[in-house]
Amino acid sequence: MTAALRLPRRLALLSPLVALLLLVGLASTAIAHPLGNFTINRYSRIEPARDGLRLLYIVDMAEIPTHAERQAMDRNGDGAVSTAEADTYRQQMSETLAEGLLVQANGQLVSLAIEHTQLEFPPGQAGLPTLRLVITLQGAVPVHGAVTVDFRDTNFADRLGWSEIIARPDASARLLASTVPAQDVSQELTAYP
């Protein structure tokens, strides 16, 4: 005995439309954060200069980790992140992340100082916020001829996400060799390939 499943005509006509909308929704999620809405993405641009080096570091959190971070930011538990709460988070998180960025010049650890930070909550999928933290750091590097710079990002090492490192010297320096590219592919985590 076989049984056939019969859908009402209206439902049968809507099924392809629902499938198409689902595919479009999944495709837009992939464009927003290529590895999913639970990722933490990192971008590092090392800028050697005659007087030291500058480091641009960006963290882009997808919707799910942003939700968790916003809950942690909301110190008074009112369900909203005030400007003061966001500023406190920005300052504390920037300091924590700076500690996870290890730069060596000719084998010597370079102390990084935070110059500027910026915190934004760009809209993500389904109107949910994402988190974008931009940190600019400066490090003094003694220059006596060629300098070998080693960089390691230990932040969010256990989390899935896009990680991009580039090296682009300013006009006062010359890059002799590099194991990372000079051009980024994600436009500072704003347009994933």
C-alpha positions in Angstrom: 0.0 0.0 0.0 1.4 3.4 -0.9 0.3 6.7 0.4 0.7 9.9 -1.5 1.1 13.3 0.3 -1.1 15.8 -1.3 -0.5 19.5 -0.6 -3.2 22.0 -1.0 -2.8 23.9 -4.3 -2.0 27.2 -2.6 0.7 25.6 -0.5 2.2 23.7 -3.5 2.5 27.0 -5.3 4.2 28.7 -2.3 6.8 26.0 -1.7 9.1 27.1 -4.6 8.8 30.7 -3.5 9.7 29.8 0.1 12.6 27.8 -1.1 13.8 30.7 -3.3 13.5 33.1 -0.4 15.4 30.7 1.9 18.2 30.5 -0.7 18.4 34.2 -1.0 18.5 34.6 2.8 21.3 32.1 3.1 23.3 33.7 0.3 23.0 37.2 1.9 24.2 35.6 5.2 27.3 34.2 3.4 28.0 37.6 1.9 27.7 39.4 5.3 29.9 37.0 7.2 31.3 34.2 4.9 31.7 31.7 7.7 28.4 32.3 9.4 26.6 34.5 11.9 28.6 33.1 14.9 32.1 34.2 13.7 34.6 36.6 15.0 36.7 38.1 12.1 40.1 39.8 12.5 42.1 42.1 10.3 45.7 43.3 10.9 47.6 45.8 8.8 51.2 46.2 9.7 52.6 49.6 8.5 56.4 49.8 8.9 57.8 53.3 9.0 61.2 54.9 9.5 60.3 55.8 13.1 58.6 52.6 14.1 55.5 50.8 13.1 51.8 51.3 13.1 49.2 48.5 13.4 45.6 48.8 12.3 43.6 46.0 14.0 39.9 45.4 13.4 37.5 43.0 15.0 34.2 42.3 13.2 31.8 40.2 15.2 28.8 38.6 13.5 25.3 38.7 15.1 25.6 35.9 17.7 28.9 37.0 19.4 27.7 40.6 19.2 24.6 39.7 21.1 26.7 38.1 23.9 29.1 41.1 23.9 26.2 43.6 24.1 24.7 41.7 27.1 28.1 42.0 28.8 28.3 45.7 28.0 24.9 46.4 29.5 26.2 46.7 33.1 23.0 48.1 34.6 20.8 45.4 33.0 18.3 47.7 31.4 18.4 45.9 28.1 20.1 48.8 26.2 23.8 49.7 25.7 24.3 53.4 26.8 27.1 55.5 25.3 28.9 55.3 28.7 28.7 51.5 28.7 29.9 51.3 25.1 32.8 53.6 25.8 33.8 51.5 28.8 33.7 48.4 26.7 35.6 50.0 23.9 38.4 51.1 26.2 38.7 47.8 28.1 38.3 45.5 25.1 40.9 47.5 23.2 43.4 47.1 26.0 42.7 43.4 26.2 43.1 42.9 22.5 46.3 44.9 22.4 47.8 42.5 24.9 47.0 39.6 22.4 49.0 41.3 19.6 52.6 40.2 19.7 55.1 42.1 17.6 58.9 41.5 17.6 61.5 43.5 15.8 64.8 41.6 15.3 63.7 39.3 18.0 62.9 42.0 20.6 59.3 42.4 21.8 57.8 45.8 20.6 55.6 47.6 23.1 52.4 48.7 21.4 50.5 51.9 22.5 46.9 52.5 21.6 46.5 55.7 19.6 42.8 55.5 18.6 39.8 53.3 19.0 36.3 53.3 17.4 33.3 51.1 18.2 30.3 50.7 15.9 27.3 48.4 15.6 26.6 48.1 11.9 23.3 46.4 11.0 23.5 42.7 10.3 21.1 40.0 9.2 17.4 40.3 10.2 18.2 43.8 11.6 20.4 42.4 14.3 23.5 44.4 15.2 27.1 43.3 14.5 30.1 44.7 16.3 33.1 46.5 14.7 36.0 47.6 16.8 38.9 49.4 15.2 42.1 49.9 17.1 45.2 51.9 15.9 48.4 51.1 17.7 51.9 52.5 17.5 55.2 50.8 18.4 58.7 52.1 18.5 61.2 50.1 16.5 64.9 50.9 16.7 66.0 51.2 13.1 69.6 50.3 12.3 69.4 49.1 8.7 67.1 46.2 7.8 64.6 45.1 10.5 62.8 41.8 10.6 59.3 42.1 12.1 57.4 39.1 13.4 53.7 39.4 14.2 51.2 37.1 15.9 47.6 37.6 16.8 46.5 35.4 19.7 43.1 37.0 20.1 40.0 34.7 19.6 42.4 31.8 18.6 39.7 29.3 19.5 36.9 31.0 17.5 36.0 30.4 13.8 36.3 33.5 11.6 38.1 35.3 8.8 41.7 36.3 9.6 43.6 38.6 7.4 47.1 40.0 7.9 48.8 42.4 5.4 52.0 44.5 5.5 52.0 47.9 3.8 54.9 50.3 4.6 54.4 54.0 4.7 56.3 56.3 2.3 59.3 56.5 4.7 60.0 52.7 4.6 60.6 50.0 2.1 59.4 46.4 2.4 62.3 44.1 1.3 60.4 40.8 1.8 57.1 39.6 3.3 55.2 36.4 4.0 51.9 38.3 3.9 50.4 40.3 1.0 50.5 44.1 0.7 46.9 44.3 -0.5 43.9 43.1 1.5 41.0 41.2 -0.1 38.2 42.1 2.4 38.6 45.9 2.3 39.2 46.0 6.1 36.4 43.4 6.7 33.8 45.4 4.9 33.5 43.3 1.7 34.3 39.6 2.1 35.3 37.8 -1.1 
